[in-house]
Amino acid sequence: MLSNMVWDRNKGGVEVVDNGSFDSGSTGWTLTDAGSRLSWGTSGRVDIAVSATNSASIKQSNTIKRQVPYVVIIDFVRTSGSGTLTINVGGTTQVITA
């Protein structure tokens, strides 16, 4: 399960990502999913199936501005298998191995 929101502290905690709660499925997101790993669950979540050979990505471009501080919250729960989650925000990449 993955839930992703970016908050602009200068706007008092207003969500700046289009459909950051995933309540409207993939609306507003650019998907790369050749292995059909992504599915849209209930209660605003994305399920990502484990695959040894296929990667999947969910992204939005031009959402944040340079030189503006943001808080990024990602709720990630691994329910089976293992792999990596790569997060890229503003050109900074963080890899989480689960």
Residue pairs with C-beta under 8 A, 6 or more apart in sequence:
1 41
1 45
1 46
1 47
1 75
1 76
1 77
1 79
2 45
2 46
2 48
2 58
2 74
2 75
2 76
2 85
3 21
3 22
3 44
3 45
3 46
3 73
3 74
3 75
4 17
4 20
4 22
4 58
4 72
4 73
4 74
5 15
5 17
5 20
5 21
5 72
5 73
6 15
6 16
6 17
6 20
6 63
6 64
6 70
6 71
6 72
6 89
7 13
7 14
7 15
7 16
7 70
7 71
7 72
7 73
8 14
8 16
8 64
8 68
8 70
9 69
9 70
9 71
10 68
10 69
15 21
16 63
16 64
16 70
17 28
17 60
17 63
18 27
18 28
18 29
18 60
18 63
19 25
19 27
19 28
19 29
21 44
22 40
22 44
22 45
22 46
23 44
25 40
26 38
26 40
26 58
28 60
29 58
29 59
29 60
30 58
30 59
30 60
30 61
31 38
31 56
31 57
31 58
32 55
32 56
32 57
32 59
33 54
33 56
33 57
34 54
34 56
35 49
35 51
35 53
35 54
35 55
35 56
36 49
37 48
37 49
37 50
37 51
37 54
37 55
37 56
38 46
38 47
38 48
38 49
38 56
38 58
39 46
39 47
39 49
40 46
40 47
41 47
46 58
48 56
50 80
50 81
50 82
50 83
59 88
64 70
64 89
64 90
66 90
70 89
70 90
72 87
72 89
74 87
76 85
76 96
76 98
78 98
82 97
82 98
83 97
83 98
84 95
84 96
84 97
84 98
85 95
85 96
85 98
86 93
86 94
86 95
86 96
87 93
87 94
87 95
87 96
88 94
